[in-house]
Amino acid sequence: MKKLIFLLTVFCCVDAAAQPEFVKKIGRFIDSMSVRGVDRRYIDAPEKPWQVMVQGNINQSDVHIKSQFDGSLLFEDVKGMFTWEPCVKTDVSSYVGFWAGYRGYGLGYSVNVGGDKGSLFKLGATGGSYGVNLRIHRFETDEPTVHFEYDDISGAHESGDGHYYLIDPMYVKVVSLDGYYLFNGKRFSYCAAYDQSVFQKRSAGSFMVGAMYYKSTIIYDNNPDADFILMMNDIGKIKQYQFAIGPGYAYNFVPCKGLLISAMAMPMITVSNKIDVWHYNSNLRKAALSGDDADIDIEDYVIYPSEGANKIYYPYEKEFKTSHRSDATVILDARLSVTYNTGNWFFNTYALLNRFRFEFDTTKGHLTDWSINACVGIRL
């Protein structure tokens, strides 16, 4: 990635008349880098360096949050702790977009055409033994599924499931930046399976080491959602930051000419896991504690940052913004890809699964993000 940025910077400083020849030199340099140090019996580069693809994508994101609080503070028939578990699961969404790349350097953008609203942006830079990939996924949902359970005053255990309808939708944004290094980059190619910038001619595998930076933002701090915030232990916004490293293994299987089946699994352990949460008071909360909440309509809900005159002190003091450090946890990055090459055309489909965990105080959860991608592309 640093090499690419350097080359683009130099390019912008070159006299316009000299640019065509300079661009050719850059192209020849990148071309040579794509197969430098590899065993050409296993890996080779196509003559045409550009890859242009039309992509289709189906995906689903599942944000599961478990919150516990003293239910007797809000409900007369509840005894002890009330467990509230919203599962913010998007509909299975369909995206259509494009990808354009040159010898492993490229970008893609997809827009939603079915399911919950959202967009997907991808940026990649891959070489013989390394790779860096950026993925940004945004979506909204207004129908999280919810599980709840509690003990009533008679001692009976009650539980249930259902949809919770938000007047204003919940917004979720996930940013993941991952990188890897291959120990057998001489004979194994990640690029052949995921951006089709080179060919894998023979079966080969490689141990690898990877790192991932992950950031998620979950926001539902809207006045009409004051009741949902109240059930979430007064939390209206969550941001999570994780950095993880770990070993993995990937294998490219070539059963016949043109066909490639690739699989990769990489468990990682988080070395940094920070969560920021924002607490909100509301006129609904104040009324619920005083027993007068029946007189407040949804359109009259108003939320306030937990500070100043509206700071929450009961049952304990809550700052507007608090930061927490979670213990180390294990996350998983798993991928499966099938590619078929014929002439200058190629067809690819791959599946991706990421799972991230977080925990603080009496709130914990996880985000599971999966997608299945399919594309048809041509080399130019």
SULFEN-V653669 format. One record per residue. N is the residue number from 1. RES is the residue in one small letter. PHI is phi as a letter, one per 40 degrees, with the letter a starting at -180 (* if undefined). PSI is psi in whole degrees, 0 to 359 (NA if undefined). Layout:
# SULFEN-V653669
N RES PHI PSI
N RES PHI PSI
This chain:
# SULFEN-V653669
1 m * 318
2 k c 321
3 k c 319
4 l c 316
5 i c 318
6 f c 315
7 l c 319
8 l c 323
9 t c 314
10 v c 320
11 f d 319
12 c c 341
13 c c 356
14 v c 143
15 d d 139
16 a d 324
17 a c 333
18 a c 353
19 q c 317
20 p d 314
21 e c 323
22 f c 320
23 v c 320
24 k c 320
25 k c 319
26 i c 316
27 g c 317
28 r c 324
29 f c 313
30 i c 322
31 d d 315
32 s c 326
33 m c 331
34 s c 334
35 v b 11
36 r c 128
37 g g 4
38 v c 159
39 d c 110
40 r c 350
41 r c 337
42 y b 324
43 i b 138
44 d a 159
45 a b 141
46 p c 155
47 e c 322
48 k c 124
49 p c 338
50 w c 143
51 q b 123
52 v b 125
53 m b 146
54 v b 126
55 q b 145
56 g b 148
57 n a 134
58 i b 138
59 n a 166
60 q a 137
61 s b 138
62 d b 108
63 v b 114
64 h b 122
65 i b 129
66 k b 122
67 s b 141
68 q b 138
69 f a 168
70 d c 102
71 g c 336
72 s c 343
73 l c 332
74 l b 334
75 f b 129
76 e c 329
77 d c 10
78 v b 136
79 k b 122
80 g g 210
81 m c 138
82 f b 125
83 t b 127
84 w b 119
85 e b 86
86 p c 136
87 c b 102
88 v c 88
89 k b 120
90 t c 159
91 d c 156
92 v c 113
93 s b 148
94 s b 135
95 y b 148
96 v b 136
97 g a 202
98 f b 165
99 w a 136
100 a b 132
101 g a 158
102 y b 111
103 r f 42
104 g g 353
105 y b 121
106 g a 177
107 l a 158
108 g a 155
109 y a 134
110 s b 147
111 v b 155
112 n c 135
113 v b 2
114 g a 142
115 g g 202
116 d c 150
117 k c 142
118 g i 175
119 s a 161
120 l b 126
121 f b 136
122 k b 142
123 l b 133
124 g b 147
125 a a 112
126 t b 143
127 g b 198
128 g c 314
129 s b 7
130 y a 167
131 g a 149
132 v b 132
133 n b 134
134 l b 134
135 r b 128
136 i b 120
137 h b 126
138 r b 141
139 f a 164
140 e b 150
141 t a 145
142 d b 12
143 e b 64
144 p c 143
145 t c 147
146 v b 136
147 h b 137
148 f b 154
149 e a 149
150 y a 168
151 d b 127
152 d c 178
153 i c 342
154 s c 353
155 g g 356
156 a c 141
157 h c 126
158 e b 147
159 s a 164
160 g a 169
161 d b 156
162 g i 180
163 h c 143
164 y b 121
165 y c 116
166 l c 134
167 i c 312
168 d b 134
169 p c 155
170 m c 137
171 y b 132
172 v b 133
173 k b 130
174 v b 125
175 v b 125
176 s b 133
177 l b 116
178 d b 151
179 g a 157
180 y a 161
181 y b 131
182 l c 135
183 f c 347
184 n b 47
185 g c 347
186 k c 328
187 r b 347
188 f b 137
189 s b 121
190 y c 323
191 c d 322
192 a d 330
193 a c 332
194 y b 340
195 d b 1
196 q f 31
197 s c 345
198 v b 171
199 f b 140
200 q c 114
201 k c 330
202 r b 156
203 s c 141
204 a a 157
205 g b 171
206 s a 137
207 f c 152
208 m a 162
209 v b 140
210 g b 165
211 a a 149
212 m a 133
213 y b 133
214 y b 135
215 k b 129
216 s b 144
217 t b 125
218 i b 118
219 i b 128
220 y a 36
221 d c 64
222 n b 145
223 n d 312
224 p c 346
225 d c 22
226 a d 326
227 d c 321
228 f c 320
229 i c 318
230 l c 318
231 m c 342
232 m c 27
233 n g 36
234 d g 14
235 i c 129
236 g b 350
237 k a 139
238 i b 134
239 k b 132
240 q b 138
241 y b 127
242 q b 145
243 f b 127
244 a b 151
245 i b 157
246 g i 166
247 p c 161
248 g a 179
249 y a 141
250 a b 148
251 y b 133
252 n b 120
253 f b 124
254 v b 92
255 p c 334
256 c a 168
257 k c 129
258 g g 342
259 l b 133
260 l b 129
261 i b 124
262 s b 141
263 a b 144
264 m a 139
265 a b 133
266 m a 96
267 p c 139
268 m b 154
269 i b 135
270 t c 130
271 v b 348
272 s a 129
273 n a 96
274 k b 140
275 i b 129
276 d b 134
277 v b 149
278 w b 127
279 h b 144
280 y b 135
281 n c 171
282 s a 161
283 n c 334
284 l c 318
285 r c 315
286 k c 319
287 a c 323
288 a c 320
289 l c 333
290 s c 354
291 g g 14
292 d b 19
293 d c 345
294 a c 341
295 d c 3
296 i b 121
297 d c 159
298 i d 319
299 e c 348
300 d b 1
301 y c 138
302 v b 130
303 i b 153
304 y b 143
305 p d 141
306 s c 79
307 e a 162
308 g f 225
309 a c 341
310 n b 15
311 k c 141
312 i c 126
313 y b 345
314 y b 133
315 p c 350
316 y a 164
317 e c 136
318 k b 119
319 e c 157
320 f c 311
321 k b 130
322 t b 150
323 s b 144
324 h b 147
325 r b 123
326 s c 158
327 d c 163
328 a d 141
329 t a 165
330 v b 131
331 i b 166
332 l b 135
333 d b 114
334 a b 141
335 r a 148
336 l a 134
337 s b 144
338 v b 127
339 t b 141
340 y b 126
341 n b 135
342 t a 111
343 g g 228
344 n c 359
345 w b 152
346 f a 154
347 f b 136
348 n a 144
349 t a 139
350 y a 153
351 a b 145
352 l b 135
353 l b 126
354 n b 142
355 r b 126
356 f b 144
357 r b 154
358 f a 159
359 e a 137
360 f a 141
361 d f 235
362 t b 18
363 t b 133
364 k a 165
365 g a 186
366 h a 159
367 l b 125
368 t b 126
369 d b 116
370 w b 154
371 s a 152
372 i b 123
373 n b 142
374 a b 144
375 c a 157
376 v b 132
377 g b 166
378 i b 146
379 r c 133
380 l b NA
